[in-house]
């Protein structure tokens, strides 16, 4: 299973970025073999609008199976959940700590308010 964690750096010891759409990048972490790679998000950091939707589509294209971030906007959340990718909200800390929390089922899955449809 490959999960994406919004991050300020390129390895598991970096801090999780609490932003989603304007995160520095995403650490794509393979839980099956404990390998990872960094996926930059520079195209969205300075975006005037639509950064969350574009970042979400980037992760859909990468075929991730779950996302961990601090806060995901409703439009980006709609893109991800429509693609069958659950989003988990997490407190600040290292990427490694959030991966541990994910493995221990300690993270809360984000959801849109009932009846909300934003796309």
N, C-alpha and C positions, 0 to 999 in steps of 0.2 A: 504494500500500500504506500502510495506517495502522497505526502501531505505538504502543503505550502504554508510557511510561517512568514508574516511580514517582518522584515528585519532591517537593522541599521548597518549590518556588516555581512561578511561573506562566510561565516562559519558558525557552528552551534554555540560558541562562547559569546557571540555578539548579542546585543540587546534586541529583544523583540521591538519592532516599531509599532507603536499603538495606532498609527494611521494605516489605512488600507490603501486607498487609491494613490496617495502621495508618499507611500513608503519608499525608502531607498531601493528596496528590492525584496525578493522572496527567496528563502532558503527552501529548496525542494528536497525533502528528506524522505528517503526510502526506508520505511520501518522494517522491511523484510531483511535487508542486508546492511543496515546502518551506514549507507552511503548518502552523500548529499552533493548538491551543486547550487551555486548562486545564480539567480535570474534577476538581472538588473531591471529597474523600473524607471530609468531616467526620462523616458519619453512622457511620463505622466507627472513627474514631480512639479513642473511649472505649468501644467495644463490649465487653461482658463476655466474649463468645465469638462465634465465627462471623465475625469481621471479614474473614478471608481469603476465605472462601466468598462473602460478600456483595460484596467488592471484585471478585472474579473474575466474579461474575454481572453486575456493573455493566459490566465491560469486554466480556463476551460480548454484552450488550444494545447496546453501542456499536459492535459489529461490527469490533473491532480484529482485526488479522491476525497480530500478534506482541506479546509483552510483554517488557520489559527491566526487571529489578529486581535488588536485592542478594540477597534470599532469599525464596523463595515456599514456604509450607508445603505439606505433602503433600495436604491436602484441597483447597486452592485450586488447586494444580497439577493435580489430577484434574479439577476443573471446567473449567479452561482447555484442557487437552489433550483432554478428551472433546469439546470444542467445535471441535477442530481448530486451536487457537491455541497455537503453540509459545512456550515461556517460556525466556528467555535470562538467565543469571546474569552479573552484571557487578560489577567492583570499584567502589568509591566514586569520584566525580568528577562533572564537570558532565554535564548531560543532553546537551549538544552533543557532548561527547567520547564518550559512549556511543552516540549516533546514528552518529558517524563509525566507531566500532568495529563496529557492526552492518553498516554498508555495506561494510566491509572483511572481513566474515566472521570477526571476531576473538573473538566471544563464544561461550561454551559453552552448548549447549542443556541445560536441566534435564530430568531424567527421574526417575520413581519407581523405587524398587528393584524388581527383577524379581519378578513375582507379587503386588505390592502392589495392593490395591484398597480404597480408603478411603471410598467413598460407598455 
